[in-house]
Amino acid sequence: MFSAAAWLRFLLVAIGGLIADLWSKHAAFAFLGYGPGSKIRVVIPHVLTLETTLNNGAVFGIGQGLAVLFILISLVAMAFVVYVFMSSLRRQWIIHVALGLILAGAMGNLYDRLFNHGRVRDFILLTHWPFDFNLADTMLCIGVPLLIINWLFQLRAVQK
C-alpha cells in the first residue's frame, strides 16, 4: 500500500512520539538527576510524582538482565509493525496512528537499551501504580489496545 497520507500519519506519530520520549527522558534525568542525591518532584499531590529509575527488565521489571532478548524482541516487533502498516488500507487511519504509537514506544525503549547499558530510563510514577514508566511505555499502552479495539470492531462489522 502506498498512500502519502497514510505514511505521513504513521511517520509523524512514530517520529514525533520518539522525539517526545527521548526528550522527556533526557529532561527528567537532567533536571532530577539519578542515584544518590537525585530529586523527587511531586507534580500533583497523591497522583503524580517524577522520580528517575533505571529498569534492567521489561514491563513491571520482569526479566531483569535480559537486555539482549528484549533488544531482539523489539526489533522483531518493529518489523512486524511495519509489515502490518504496509498491509493496511489507506483509509484505516486509526490503525496508522496506533502502529505509529507502538513503533515510537518500541524505538524509544530500544534506544535506551542500546545506548544505556541495557537499561530503560523511567521517571513517571502514579501514586496508586507501583511501577515507574516513561512516555514510550505510555505510547505502547495506548497503541496496542487501540489496535485491538479497532480490529475487534472490524471483525464485528465483517460478521454482520
Stockholm file with secondary structure:
# STOCKHOLM 1.0

chainA/1-160         MFSAAAWLRFLLVAIGGLIADLWSKHAAFAFLGYGPGSKIRVVIPHVLTLETTLNNGAVFGIGQGLAVLFILISLVAMAFVVYVFMSSLRRQWIIHVALGLILAGAMGNLYDRLFNHGRVRDFILLTHWPFDFNLADTMLCIGVPLLIINWLFQLRAVQK
#=GR chainA/1-160 SS CCCHHHHHHHHHHHHHHHHHHHHHHHHHHHHHCSSTTCCCEEEETTTEEEEEEEESSSGGGTTTTCHHHHHHHHHHHHHHHHHHHHHSCTTCHHHHHHHHHHHHHHHHHHHHHHHTTTCEEEEEEETTCCSCBCHHHHHHHHHHHHHHHHHHHHHHHHHC
#=GC SS_cons         CCCHHHHHHHHHHHHHHHHHHHHHHHHHHHHHCSSTTCCCEEEETTTEEEEEEEESSSGGGTTTTCHHHHHHHHHHHHHHHHHHHHHSCTTCHHHHHHHHHHHHHHHHHHHHHHHTTTCEEEEEEETTCCSCBCHHHHHHHHHHHHHHHHHHHHHHHHHC
//
